[in-house]
Amino acid sequence: MRGLAEFIMRSPKHAAGVAAVSAIVPFTYWLSAATVALIILRRGWQSGSMILAWGLMPAVGLVVFRQDFSPLITILGASLLAVVLRRSMSWLLTLLVSILIGLAMMLVLLTFQADLLKTIADQLHQVLTQAGFYKQLDKQGGAAISQQFQALLLKVVAGANAWLHQLLAVAALMLARWWQSALYVPGGFHKELFQLRIPPKLAIAILLIVIVGMNINVGFATVLLIGLTPLFFSGLAMFHSIIALQSNSALGLAVFYLIQVVFAQVMFPFTVLVALLDSFIDFRRRMNKPIGR
């Protein structure tokens, strides 16, 4: 991947080519987002906007001809986050801004992809019905809760889709930051991850919002994942730092991220929970070791 970063940074033509091609090739638009983010982080918005334009041209084409908004919102999301990170030099602020971007993504999907989301929601409704989910929900929370959930299923699907794009945008930004560190500031990205931690007061505020929100309105579930994303990446940073400190192994990091993807349903809440604990315990500082990579 470092070789690709070197290729991107050779000239604006190289960066534009990677941004444009990866935006149109299926399932590689995250690479276009990372390319644009790298240019913004290294050279600023003026240079980055030119590369962004090349990435957006095929992305807009996919919107027009295939009604596919994924490349467009991911590239734009990563670009905006790159601007925030470059100006603030704060991963915490950047991750908090990602919540707003995730909510904006949800609004875009609900506005322009309502038919597709409704189809997905209908299919999910059938699966949940066959699995007896609503009967179990009736027993636990009553028929009113079950009816509310069914009515909000479309927004739940939209929220989950927006969250996935939010994750991709932040992941693309992190890839761009790692590229920048590998090329210009060796070890800098790992130092940033070591320092990324949610302050206790903010962690308590997030936890209270989640508890109160879930108890007041079941509709809060539609944006729950989006709101927990800063904690998730804080937890990833903690695990990443600990693995790097203990083993200094690229294989160990690769296995960890593979587990995160394969067992996402379990690992996401677990990582969020550990991030909450880390806010108060600060596992990395307690290890009291120099950063090895």
Backbone as CSV, one residue per row, in Angstrom:
resi,resn,N_x,N_y,N_z,CA_x,CA_y,CA_z,C_x,C_y,C_z
1,MET,0.822,-1.215,0.000,0.000,0.000,0.000,0.857,1.268,0.000
2,ARG,2.045,1.168,0.578,2.932,2.328,0.555,3.331,2.664,-0.874
3,GLY,3.533,1.625,-1.686,3.880,1.848,-3.087,2.793,2.617,-3.817
4,LEU,1.537,2.316,-3.501,0.429,3.047,-4.122,0.450,4.507,-3.674
5,ALA,0.754,4.747,-2.398,0.832,6.120,-1.900,1.932,6.894,-2.624
6,GLU,3.077,6.252,-2.834,4.165,6.899,-3.574,3.738,7.224,-4.998
7,PHE,2.993,6.315,-5.616,2.491,6.549,-6.976,1.541,7.746,-6.996
8,ILE,0.654,7.811,-6.014,-0.323,8.904,-5.944,0.374,10.251,-5.801
9,MET,1.444,10.295,-5.002,2.099,11.553,-4.704,3.123,11.971,-5.757
10,ARG,3.299,11.183,-6.802,4.260,11.567,-7.847,3.854,12.856,-8.551
11,SER,2.570,12.988,-8.823,2.096,14.187,-9.531,0.586,14.269,-9.403
12,PRO,0.014,15.439,-9.652,-1.450,15.554,-9.638,-2.132,14.623,-10.644
13,LYS,-1.477,14.357,-11.775,-2.058,13.451,-12.771,-2.195,12.040,-12.217
14,HIS,-1.180,11.584,-11.507,-1.242,10.254,-10.913,-2.362,10.175,-9.875
15,ALA,-2.449,11.193,-9.023,-3.488,11.216,-7.992,-4.875,11.265,-8.617
16,ALA,-5.036,12.100,-9.644,-6.325,12.217,-10.319,-6.723,10.901,-10.974
17,GLY,-5.762,10.223,-11.569,-6.041,8.949,-12.212,-6.521,7.899,-11.229
18,VAL,-5.842,7.794,-10.087,-6.247,6.822,-9.070,-7.625,7.171,-8.505
19,ALA,-7.854,8.462,-8.251,-9.140,8.893,-7.701,-10.281,8.598,-8.658
20,ALA,-10.073,8.831,-9.957,-11.126,8.629,-10.943,-11.393,7.149,-11.191
21,VAL,-10.334,6.388,-11.396,-10.499,4.965,-11.729,-11.095,4.184,-10.553
22,SER,-10.569,4.419,-9.364,-11.069,3.668,-8.208,-12.485,4.080,-7.812
23,ALA,-12.912,5.269,-8.229,-14.284,5.697,-7.924,-15.311,4.945,-8.761
24,ILE,-14.905,4.491,-9.925,-15.857,3.849,-10.836,-15.762,2.331,-10.807
25,VAL,-14.612,1.785,-10.398,-14.475,0.333,-10.284,-15.267,-0.142,-9.069
26,PRO,-16.095,-1.173,-9.222,-16.934,-1.626,-8.099,-16.132,-1.957,-6.843
27,PHE,-16.646,-1.495,-5.718,-16.117,-1.798,-4.380,-14.727,-1.223,-4.105
28,THR,-14.270,-0.276,-4.911,-12.966,0.347,-4.629,-13.086,1.855,-4.433
29,TYR,-14.304,2.370,-4.298,-14.465,3.815,-4.158,-13.840,4.337,-2.864
30,TRP,-13.667,3.455,-1.872,-12.986,3.860,-0.633,-11.540,4.260,-0.923
31,LEU,-10.959,3.658,-1.971,-9.593,4.004,-2.358,-9.551,5.403,-2.970
32,SER,-10.578,5.754,-3.709,-10.684,7.105,-4.243,-10.803,8.109,-3.098
33,ALA,-11.619,7.769,-2.099,-11.783,8.645,-0.938,-10.461,8.828,-0.204
34,ALA,-9.697,7.745,-0.047,-8.403,7.825,0.639,-7.406,8.657,-0.169
35,THR,-7.464,8.543,-1.490,-6.559,9.311,-2.357,-6.802,10.803,-2.209
36,VAL,-8.068,11.192,-2.268,-8.412,12.610,-2.113,-8.008,13.101,-0.722
37,ALA,-8.276,12.291,0.292,-7.941,12.675,1.655,-6.435,12.859,1.824
38,LEU,-5.648,11.989,1.195,-4.185,12.110,1.290,-3.702,13.440,0.714
39,ILE,-4.217,13.814,-0.442,-3.802,15.075,-1.059,-4.205,16.261,-0.189
40,ILE,-5.408,16.214,0.385,-5.855,17.304,1.258,-4.970,17.396,2.494
41,LEU,-4.667,16.250,3.100,-3.840,16.240,4.305,-2.441,16.771,4.028
42,ARG,-1.896,16.420,2.879,-0.513,16.781,2.577,-0.392,18.172,1.964
43,ARG,-1.286,18.498,1.035,-1.120,19.724,0.253,-2.214,20.764,0.468
44,GLY,-3.234,20.432,1.229,-4.274,21.412,1.503,-5.475,21.285,0.593
45,TRP,-6.483,22.100,0.918,-7.749,22.008,0.205,-7.647,22.424,-1.249
46,GLN,-6.849,23.430,-1.550,-6.776,23.921,-2.923,-6.311,22.822,-3.879
47,SER,-5.261,22.122,-3.519,-4.783,21.015,-4.349,-5.736,19.828,-4.262
48,GLY,-6.256,19.582,-3.064,-7.161,18.445,-2.876,-8.452,18.581,-3.640
49,SER,-8.942,19.816,-3.784,-10.216,20.006,-4.488,-10.122,19.609,-5.955
50,MET,-8.964,19.763,-6.552,-8.775,19.364,-7.941,-8.859,17.843,-8.077
51,ILE,-8.240,17.131,-7.162,-8.303,15.667,-7.169,-9.714,15.202,-6.815
52,LEU,-10.349,15.918,-5.895,-11.727,15.603,-5.524,-12.641,15.681,-6.745
53,ALA,-12.432,16.685,-7.585,-13.259,16.842,-8.783,-13.143,15.616,-9.699
54,TRP,-11.928,15.087,-9.833,-11.727,13.902,-10.661,-12.399,12.676,-10.040
55,GLY,-12.401,12.586,-8.729,-13.082,11.473,-8.085,-14.592,11.597,-8.142
56,LEU,-15.084,12.847,-8.129,-16.529,13.054,-8.124,-17.170,12.855,-9.496
57,MET,-16.411,13.059,-10.560,-17.001,12.918,-11.900,-17.583,11.524,-12.129
58,PRO,-16.822,10.443,-11.933,-17.443,9.119,-12.085,-18.473,8.833,-11.001
59,ALA,-18.268,9.389,-9.793,-19.228,9.171,-8.713,-20.585,9.777,-9.058
60,VAL,-20.574,10.966,-9.628,-21.823,11.605,-10.054,-22.444,10.812,-11.203
61,GLY,-21.603,10.283,-12.079,-22.103,9.451,-13.166,-22.836,8.222,-12.650
62,LEU,-22.307,7.618,-11.589,-22.967,6.451,-10.999,-24.311,6.834,-10.373
63,VAL,-24.390,8.044,-9.843,-25.657,8.521,-9.291,-26.685,8.689,-10.405
64,VAL,-26.272,9.285,-11.512,-27.187,9.576,-12.622,-27.663,8.305,-13.320
65,PHE,-26.738,7.406,-13.587,-27.072,6.248,-14.416,-27.451,5.000,-13.614
66,ARG,-26.996,4.914,-12.352,-27.287,3.709,-11.583,-27.921,3.990,-10.233
67,GLN,-28.156,5.253,-9.926,-28.725,5.643,-8.634,-27.910,5.094,-7.463
68,ASP,-26.594,5.052,-7.654,-25.683,4.554,-6.626,-24.987,5.741,-5.978
69,PHE,-25.365,6.025,-4.732,-24.815,7.179,-4.020,-23.591,6.827,-3.177
70,SER,-23.252,5.560,-3.084,-22.179,5.134,-2.173,-20.846,5.823,-2.454
71,PRO,-20.332,5.795,-3.705,-19.054,6.473,-3.947,-19.117,7.970,-3.645
72,LEU,-20.207,8.613,-4.032,-20.327,10.062,-3.868,-20.252,10.471,-2.404
73,ILE,-21.077,9.854,-1.553,-21.125,10.300,-0.163,-19.878,9.861,0.608
74,THR,-19.280,8.749,0.205,-18.062,8.305,0.893,-16.888,9.217,0.569
75,ILE,-16.734,9.554,-0.696,-15.638,10.437,-1.112,-15.805,11.824,-0.497
76,LEU,-17.015,12.360,-0.546,-17.264,13.672,0.047,-17.051,13.634,1.563
77,GLY,-17.528,12.565,2.205,-17.382,12.456,3.649,-15.929,12.413,4.075
78,ALA,-15.124,11.579,3.400,-13.700,11.482,3.732,-12.983,12.798,3.462
79,SER,-13.367,13.487,2.412,-12.738,14.769,2.071,-13.008,15.821,3.140
80,LEU,-14.242,15.905,3.587,-14.585,16.867,4.633,-13.858,16.545,5.939
81,LEU,-13.773,15.259,6.264,-13.066,14.862,7.469,-11.577,15.182,7.367
82,ALA,-11.020,15.041,6.169,-9.605,15.372,5.963,-9.360,16.857,6.192
83,VAL,-10.292,17.683,5.752,-10.174,19.125,5.978,-10.190,19.422,7.477
84,VAL,-11.114,18.784,8.198,-11.218,19.000,9.643,-9.936,18.549,10.350
85,LEU,-9.420,17.375,9.966,-8.218,16.856,10.622,-7.003,17.728,10.321
86,ARG,-6.873,18.186,9.088,-5.726,19.030,8.725,-5.752,20.343,9.495
87,ARG,-6.922,20.926,9.656,-7.014,22.227,10.313,-6.962,22.119,11.835
88,SER,-7.553,21.077,12.385,-7.637,20.963,13.846,-6.518,20.127,14.448
89,MET,-5.945,19.212,13.643,-4.939,18.259,14.131,-5.480,17.466,15.318
90,SER,-6.788,17.221,15.326,-7.438,16.513,16.425,-8.285,15.377,15.875
91,TRP,-7.901,14.138,16.208,-8.707,13.001,15.804,-10.038,12.981,16.552
92,LEU,-10.041,13.438,17.789,-11.271,13.441,18.571,-12.317,14.341,17.914
93,LEU,-11.934,15.566,17.575,-12.857,16.481,16.910,-13.294,15.913,15.570
94,THR,-12.378,15.319,14.832,-12.703,14.751,13.523,-13.746,13.641,13.653
95,LEU,-13.588,12.792,14.648,-14.545,11.704,14.845,-15.910,12.236,15.285
96,LEU,-15.916,13.286,16.071,-17.198,13.896,16.465,-17.892,14.514,15.253
97,VAL,-17.111,15.142,14.382,-17.688,15.696,13.147,-18.228,14.579,12.265
98,SER,-17.628,13.395,12.338,-18.110,12.272,11.530,-19.549,11.896,11.884
99,ILE,-19.978,12.200,13.110,-21.371,11.948,13.482,-22.295,12.809,12.629
100,LEU,-21.954,14.091,12.502,-22.766,14.988,11.666,-22.769,14.527,10.213
101,ILE,-21.605,14.075,9.738,-21.518,13.600,8.364,-22.354,12.331,8.189
102,GLY,-22.328,11.451,9.188,-23.151,10.245,9.121,-24.635,10.567,9.082
103,LEU,-25.067,11.550,9.872,-26.468,11.970,9.853,-26.841,12.577,8.502
104,ALA,-25.919,13.354,7.928,-26.157,13.928,6.602,-26.271,12.821,5.548
105,MET,-25.425,11.803,5.666,-25.503,10.664,4.746,-26.860,9.975,4.851
106,MET,-27.344,9.819,6.071,-28.647,9.196,6.284,-29.755,10.001,5.621
107,LEU,-29.691,11.313,5.742,-30.691,12.187,5.134,-30.653,12.074,3.610
108,VAL,-29.441,12.026,3.043,-29.300,11.878,1.590,-29.909,10.566,1.124
109,LEU,-29.633,9.492,1.831,-30.148,8.178,1.440,-31.671,8.135,1.547
110,LEU,-32.213,8.712,2.614,-33.668,8.726,2.775,-34.350,9.577,1.706
111,THR,-33.651,10.619,1.263,-34.235,11.532,0.282,-34.163,10.980,-1.135
112,PHE,-33.027,10.407,-1.490,-32.794,10.041,-2.881,-32.819,8.533,-3.161
113,GLN,-32.789,7.714,-2.129,-32.817,6.268,-2.343,-33.921,5.596,-1.527
114,ALA,-35.021,6.304,-1.379,-36.120,5.802,-0.558,-36.674,4.482,-1.096
115,ASP,-36.805,4.358,-2.413,-37.372,3.140,-2.994,-36.490,1.923,-2.716
116,LEU,-35.190,2.089,-2.915,-34.261,0.988,-2.658,-34.264,0.606,-1.180
117,LEU,-34.254,1.611,-0.309,-34.269,1.340,1.120,-35.567,0.656,1.546
118,LYS,-36.665,1.052,0.914,-37.959,0.423,1.241,-37.954,-1.050,0.847
119,THR,-37.348,-1.352,-0.295,-37.251,-2.751,-0.725,-36.458,-3.571,0.278
120,ILE,-35.337,-3.006,0.714,-34.500,-3.687,1.707,-35.258,-3.839,3.023
121,ALA,-35.973,-2.780,3.427,-36.734,-2.821,4.676,-37.832,-3.879,4.615
122,ASP,-38.501,-3.997,3.472,-39.550,-5.011,3.316,-38.975,-6.422,3.422
123,GLN,-37.824,-6.625,2.802,-37.179,-7.941,2.874,-36.755,-8.254,4.298
124,LEU,-36.214,-7.243,4.987,-35.808,-7.425,6.382,-37.017,-7.717,7.259
125,HIS,-38.139,-7.044,6.975,-39.375,-7.271,7.724,-39.824,-8.730,7.607
126,GLN,-39.746,-9.286,6.406,-40.133,-10.678,6.200,-39.216,-11.626,6.974
127,VAL,-37.922,-11.330,6.939,-36.964,-12.174,7.661,-37.225,-12.131,9.163
128,LEU,-37.451,-10.916,9.691,-37.696,-10.762,11.128,-39.008,-11.433,11.545
129,THR,-40.000,-11.366,10.677,-41.291,-12.007,10.963,-41.132,-13.518,11.032
130,GLN,-40.441,-14.074,10.050,-40.231,-15.519,10.016,-39.386,-15.998,11.194
131,ALA,-38.484,-15.149,11.652,-37.616,-15.523,12.773,-38.294,-15.335,14.129
132,GLY,-39.504,-14.780,14.141,-40.228,-14.575,15.388,-39.741,-13.385,16.197
133,PHE,-39.045,-12.442,15.516,-38.482,-11.289,16.225,-39.574,-10.426,16.841
134,TYR,-40.656,-10.191,16.079,-41.705,-9.296,16.564,-42.462,-9.913,17.740
135,LYS,-42.641,-11.236,17.718,-43.308,-11.892,18.849,-42.477,-11.743,20.119
136,GLN,-41.176,-11.901,19.965,-40.289,-11.739,21.122,-40.284,-10.299,21.613
137,LEU,-40.331,-9.360,20.658,-40.364,-7.943,21.016,-41.660,-7.600,21.739
138,ASP,-42.763,-8.215,21.306,-44.053,-7.994,21.974,-43.994,-8.448,23.431
139,LYS,-43.327,-9.586,23.668,-43.241,-10.119,25.027,-42.388,-9.225,25.920
140,GLN,-41.320,-8.671,25.336,-40.383,-7.876,26.130,-40.844,-6.434,26.322
141,GLY,-41.370,-5.832,25.261,-41.700,-4.416,25.345,-43.147,-4.059,25.071
142,GLY,-43.936,-5.035,24.663,-45.335,-4.756,24.374,-45.573,-4.521,22.890
143,ALA,-46.828,-4.617,22.491,-47.192,-4.474,21.084,-46.869,-3.090,20.543
144,ALA,-46.955,-2.070,21.400,-46.695,-0.702,20.935,-45.251,-0.555,20.461
145,ILE,-44.318,-1.141,21.192,-42.912,-1.076,20.810,-42.701,-1.807,19.490
146,SER,-43.336,-2.964,19.349,-43.216,-3.738,18.112,-43.730,-2.954,16.919
147,GLN,-44.872,-2.290,17.076,-45.451,-1.497,15.982,-44.574,-0.295,15.651
148,GLN,-44.018,0.326,16.676,-43.118,1.452,16.442,-41.894,1.023,15.642
149,PHE,-41.354,-0.135,16.018,-40.165,-0.626,15.323,-40.482,-0.920,13.868
150,GLN,-41.605,-1.542,13.591,-41.984,-1.839,12.209,-42.142,-0.556,11.398
151,ALA,-42.728,0.463,12.031,-42.928,1.736,11.330,-41.607,2.431,11.046
152,LEU,-40.613,2.188,11.909,-39.321,2.852,11.768,-38.293,2.014,11.019
153,LEU,-38.710,0.874,10.502,-37.765,-0.044,9.882,-37.025,0.594,8.715
154,LEU,-37.725,1.427,7.952,-37.088,2.112,6.826,-35.948,3.004,7.310
155,LYS,-36.186,3.747,8.395,-35.144,4.626,8.929,-34.016,3.820,9.565
156,VAL,-34.348,2.672,10.142,-33.308,1.807,10.700,-32.372,1.333,9.599
157,VAL,-32.941,0.930,8.467,-32.137,0.492,7.319,-31.292,1.654,6.801
158,ALA,-31.905,2.841,6.701,-31.160,4.015,6.237,-30.033,4.362,7.196
159,GLY,-30.305,4.285,8.499,-29.284,4.576,9.491,-28.129,3.598,9.429
160,ALA,-28.440,2.309,9.238,-27.394,1.296,9.150,-26.534,1.503,7.907
161,ASN,-27.179,1.837,6.786,-26.430,2.102,5.549,-25.556,3.340,5.695
162,ALA,-26.106,4.388,6.290,-25.320,5.612,6.500,-24.142,5.339,7.419
163,TRP,-24.355,4.511,8.430,-23.268,4.159,9.361,-22.142,3.434,8.637
164,LEU,-22.487,2.510,7.736,-21.460,1.801,6.976,-20.641,2.764,6.119
165,HIS,-21.314,3.735,5.508,-20.595,4.729,4.711,-19.770,5.661,5.599
166,GLN,-20.280,5.961,6.778,-19.512,6.751,7.745,-18.238,6.012,8.134
167,LEU,-18.355,4.711,8.418,-17.187,3.902,8.740,-16.178,3.904,7.599
168,LEU,-16.670,3.764,6.371,-15.782,3.759,5.214,-15.060,5.085,5.064
169,ALA,-15.786,6.184,5.297,-15.174,7.506,5.170,-14.062,7.698,6.204
170,VAL,-14.326,7.302,7.451,-13.306,7.436,8.500,-12.141,6.484,8.229
171,ALA,-12.459,5.252,7.788,-11.399,4.293,7.477,-10.525,4.793,6.335
172,ALA,-11.142,5.407,5.323,-10.381,5.974,4.207,-9.469,7.099,4.696
173,LEU,-9.981,7.914,5.608,-9.154,8.985,6.175,-7.980,8.408,6.954
174,MET,-8.221,7.360,7.711,-7.134,6.737,8.470,-6.087,6.120,7.543
175,LEU,-6.542,5.523,6.449,-5.603,4.988,5.468,-4.760,6.120,4.885
176,ALA,-5.408,7.234,4.573,-4.677,8.388,4.035,-3.666,8.921,5.046
177,ARG,-4.052,8.952,6.308,-3.132,9.439,7.343,-1.954,8.485,7.499
178,TRP,-2.215,7.184,7.397,-1.130,6.206,7.482,-0.182,6.363,6.295
179,TRP,-0.748,6.569,5.106,0.084,6.830,3.929,0.978,8.044,4.162
180,GLN,0.362,9.124,4.638,1.116,10.354,4.867,2.234,10.127,5.875
181,SER,1.928,9.382,6.929,2.936,9.089,7.939,4.061,8.226,7.374
182,ALA,3.704,7.200,6.594,4.709,6.293,6.035,5.658,7.017,5.093
183,LEU,5.128,7.990,4.363,5.945,8.698,3.374,6.748,9.846,3.977
184,TYR,6.184,10.545,4.967,6.791,11.794,5.408,7.113,11.859,6.911
185,VAL,6.344,11.143,7.735,6.572,11.196,9.190,6.491,9.772,9.749
186,PRO,7.516,8.968,9.545,7.477,7.573,10.013,7.134,7.473,11.501
187,GLY,6.150,6.622,11.793,5.718,6.444,13.180,4.705,7.448,13.660
188,GLY,4.442,8.496,12.877,3.527,9.548,13.315,2.104,9.067,13.490
189,PHE,1.634,8.213,12.581,0.250,7.737,12.652,0.034,6.897,13.907
190,HIS,1.007,6.055,14.247,0.871,5.215,15.430,0.885,6.056,16.705
191,LYS,1.649,7.146,16.705,1.637,8.045,17.858,0.260,8.697,18.009
192,GLU,-0.349,9.063,16.892,-1.679,9.663,16.941,-2.705,8.672,17.479
193,LEU,-2.610,7.411,17.024,-3.532,6.398,17.522,-3.319,6.163,19.015
194,PHE,-2.078,6.201,19.456,-1.770,6.008,20.872,-2.447,7.087,21.722
195,GLN,-2.552,8.288,21.175,-3.107,9.414,21.922,-4.630,9.532,21.778
196,LEU,-5.221,8.783,20.816,-6.663,8.893,20.584,-7.438,8.180,21.689
197,ARG,-8.152,8.950,22.469,-8.910,8.401,23.589,-10.043,9.362,23.918
198,ILE,-11.228,8.816,24.161,-12.377,9.652,24.511,-12.247,10.104,25.970
199,PRO,-12.287,11.409,26.246,-12.200,11.891,27.635,-13.364,11.356,28.471
200,PRO,-13.142,11.133,29.761,-14.193,10.552,30.612,-15.517,11.314,30.575
201,LYS,-15.474,12.643,30.639,-16.718,13.418,30.642,-17.506,13.212,29.347
202,LEU,-16.798,13.173,28.217,-17.471,12.950,26.944,-18.021,11.533,26.862
203,ALA,-17.274,10.558,27.392,-17.740,9.173,27.397,-19.022,9.038,28.218
204,ILE,-19.057,9.711,29.377,-20.257,9.682,30.215,-21.427,10.338,29.490
205,ALA,-21.163,11.452,28.823,-22.218,12.153,28.082,-22.797,11.256,26.985
206,ILE,-21.925,10.579,26.241,-22.387,9.681,25.176,-23.218,8.547,25.771
207,LEU,-22.745,7.977,26.866,-23.454,6.870,27.504,-24.833,7.312,28.001
208,LEU,-24.906,8.495,28.596,-26.194,9.006,29.080,-27.156,9.269,27.935
209,ILE,-26.636,9.831,26.844,-27.477,10.093,25.676,-28.045,8.794,25.127
210,VAL,-27.213,7.747,25.069,-27.668,6.454,24.557,-28.757,5.866,25.459
211,ILE,-28.513,5.885,26.779,-29.468,5.301,27.727,-30.795,6.054,27.702
212,VAL,-30.705,7.387,27.780,-31.928,8.203,27.784,-32.647,8.093,26.446
213,GLY,-31.903,8.166,25.361,-32.507,8.103,24.037,-33.248,6.813,23.792
214,MET,-32.647,5.677,24.189,-33.291,4.383,23.973,-34.538,4.214,24.831
215,ASN,-34.559,4.867,25.986,-35.714,4.743,26.872,-36.842,5.699,26.505
216,ILE,-36.502,6.815,25.905,-37.527,7.796,25.539,-38.218,7.419,24.236
217,ASN,-37.427,6.999,23.240,-38.001,6.751,21.919,-37.238,5.640,21.234
218,VAL,-37.963,4.625,20.790,-37.327,3.515,20.090,-36.695,3.979,18.775
219,GLY,-37.174,5.116,18.266,-36.618,5.656,17.026,-35.165,6.072,17.155
220,PHE,-34.684,6.228,18.382,-33.284,6.587,18.595,-32.351,5.523,18.033
221,ALA,-32.863,4.298,17.921,-32.053,3.194,17.389,-31.603,3.460,15.959
222,THR,-32.316,4.320,15.239,-31.968,4.586,13.837,-30.636,5.310,13.708
223,VAL,-30.236,6.038,14.730,-28.976,6.791,14.659,-27.977,6.335,15.716
224,LEU,-28.280,5.249,16.411,-27.426,4.792,17.501,-26.013,4.448,17.020
225,LEU,-25.925,3.675,15.949,-24.619,3.253,15.444,-23.784,4.455,15.003
226,ILE,-24.434,5.417,14.354,-23.733,6.618,13.899,-23.137,7.373,15.086
227,GLY,-23.906,7.483,16.151,-23.444,8.212,17.328,-22.345,7.510,18.102
228,LEU,-22.270,6.175,17.984,-21.259,5.416,18.722,-19.945,5.281,17.957
229,THR,-19.907,5.772,16.735,-18.709,5.605,15.902,-17.433,6.179,16.528
230,PRO,-17.448,7.372,17.154,-16.217,7.864,17.792,-15.676,6.902,18.850
231,LEU,-16.566,6.310,19.635,-16.128,5.335,20.629,-15.550,4.093,19.964
232,PHE,-16.154,3.676,18.865,-15.667,2.493,18.153,-14.237,2.697,17.667
233,PHE,-13.969,3.825,17.048,-12.624,4.069,16.537,-11.632,4.339,17.664
234,SER,-12.112,4.880,18.771,-11.244,5.026,19.927,-10.830,3.650,20.448
235,GLY,-11.782,2.711,20.461,-11.465,1.349,20.868,-10.506,0.671,19.908
236,LEU,-10.714,0.888,18.600,-9.786,0.340,17.609,-8.380,0.880,17.830
237,ALA,-8.295,2.187,18.108,-6.983,2.802,18.338,-6.302,2.194,19.549
238,MET,-7.085,1.906,20.576,-6.506,1.302,21.780,-5.948,-0.083,21.482
239,PHE,-6.754,-0.935,20.829,-6.300,-2.283,20.487,-5.097,-2.237,19.541
240,HIS,-5.170,-1.341,18.550,-4.070,-1.192,17.591,-2.775,-0.837,18.324
241,SER,-2.859,0.103,19.250,-1.672,0.542,19.987,-1.105,-0.579,20.849
242,ILE,-1.997,-1.310,21.526,-1.544,-2.378,22.413,-0.869,-3.493,21.623
243,ILE,-1.474,-3.878,20.483,-0.871,-4.929,19.662,0.484,-4.477,19.132
244,ALA,0.556,-3.219,18.678,1.821,-2.699,18.162,2.877,-2.621,19.255
245,LEU,2.460,-2.252,20.466,3.405,-2.147,21.570,3.915,-3.509,22.029
246,GLN,3.007,-4.486,22.077,3.355,-5.785,22.627,4.123,-6.670,21.644
247,SER,3.644,-6.701,20.385,4.225,-7.648,19.437,4.982,-6.995,18.290
248,ASN,4.675,-5.702,18.040,5.310,-5.001,16.918,5.161,-5.810,15.628
249,SER,3.966,-6.458,15.481,3.745,-7.400,14.390,2.658,-6.911,13.448
250,ALA,2.994,-6.806,12.167,1.992,-6.452,11.162,0.969,-7.567,11.029
251,LEU,1.402,-8.817,11.212,0.483,-9.952,11.138,-0.547,-9.886,12.253
252,GLY,-0.117,-9.502,13.456,-1.041,-9.383,14.570,-2.110,-8.341,14.306
253,LEU,-1.707,-7.213,13.740,-2.671,-6.165,13.402,-3.630,-6.642,12.306
254,ALA,-3.099,-7.356,11.315,-3.943,-7.855,10.216,-4.987,-8.836,10.745
255,VAL,-4.566,-9.724,11.652,-5.504,-10.691,12.232,-6.572,-9.975,13.049
256,PHE,-6.169,-8.966,13.792,-7.127,-8.218,14.607,-8.198,-7.568,13.739
257,TYR,-7.797,-6.883,12.666,-8.771,-6.214,11.808,-9.624,-7.217,11.038
258,LEU,-9.061,-8.377,10.712,-9.850,-9.433,10.068,-10.943,-9.924,11.011
259,ILE,-10.602,-10.086,12.277,-11.596,-10.490,13.274,-12.690,-9.432,13.402
260,GLN,-12.289,-8.160,13.354,-13.268,-7.076,13.428,-14.286,-7.167,12.296
261,VAL,-13.832,-7.519,11.106,-14.720,-7.587,9.943,-15.590,-8.841,9.992
262,VAL,-14.973,-9.994,10.251,-15.690,-11.272,10.209,-16.729,-11.367,11.330
263,PHE,-16.374,-10.884,12.503,-17.275,-10.972,13.659,-17.775,-9.580,14.063
264,ALA,-18.147,-8.792,13.068,-18.523,-7.392,13.289,-19.675,-7.238,14.277
265,GLN,-20.661,-8.136,14.220,-21.828,-8.002,15.096,-21.455,-8.106,16.571
266,VAL,-20.437,-8.876,16.860,-19.982,-9.028,18.244,-18.904,-8.010,18.581
267,MET,-17.991,-7.790,17.633,-16.830,-6.951,17.909,-17.177,-5.476,18.021
268,PHE,-18.197,-5.008,17.304,-18.537,-3.583,17.399,-18.972,-3.206,18.818
269,PRO,-19.980,-3.871,19.396,-20.349,-3.487,20.774,-19.233,-3.751,21.786
270,PHE,-18.460,-4.826,21.566,-17.356,-5.125,22.476,-16.307,-4.023,22.428
271,THR,-15.965,-3.567,21.210,-14.959,-2.511,21.058,-15.444,-1.200,21.654
272,VAL,-16.727,-0.900,21.487,-17.307,0.310,22.082,-17.248,0.238,23.603
273,LEU,-17.586,-0.927,24.156,-17.553,-1.104,25.607,-16.131,-0.930,26.157
274,VAL,-15.156,-1.532,25.469,-13.765,-1.408,25.909,-13.305,0.048,25.810
275,ALA,-13.762,0.765,24.782,-13.401,2.175,24.640,-13.946,2.998,25.806
276,LEU,-15.167,2.657,26.248,-15.729,3.335,27.417,-14.871,3.087,28.659
277,LEU,-14.460,1.846,28.861,-13.597,1.524,29.994,-12.255,2.237,29.876
278,ASP,-11.733,2.293,28.672,-10.439,2.935,28.442,-10.482,4.422,28.764
279,SER,-11.654,5.027,28.609,-11.782,6.449,28.928,-11.437,6.730,30.388
280,PHE,-11.708,5.762,31.262,-11.462,5.944,32.688,-10.165,5.276,33.141
281,ILE,-9.812,4.151,32.506,-8.647,3.389,32.965,-7.375,3.774,32.222
282,ASP,-7.510,4.139,30.928,-6.377,4.494,30.074,-5.346,3.360,30.033
283,PHE,-5.726,2.278,29.358,-4.894,1.078,29.301,-3.511,1.355,28.716
284,ARG,-3.455,2.187,27.681,-2.174,2.421,27.000,-1.166,3.104,27.919
285,ARG,-1.602,4.099,28.666,-0.681,4.801,29.564,-0.211,3.890,30.689
286,ARG,-1.095,2.998,31.141,-0.728,2.095,32.218,0.373,1.122,31.799
287,MET,0.439,0.859,30.480,1.487,-0.031,30.008,2.870,0.618,30.124
288,ASN,2.893,1.963,30.013,4.116,2.731,30.255,5.293,2.217,29.445
289,LYS,5.061,2.064,28.123,6.121,1.611,27.227,6.266,2.603,26.090
290,PRO,7.449,2.739,25.521,7.618,3.580,24.344,6.934,2.964,23.146
291,ILE,6.548,3.809,22.201,5.892,3.336,20.989,6.932,2.689,20.091
292,GLY,6.684,1.466,19.736,7.667,0.733,18.968,7.499,0.841,17.474
293,ARG,6.330,1.329,16.993,6.120,1.437,15.542,5.177,2.576,15.231
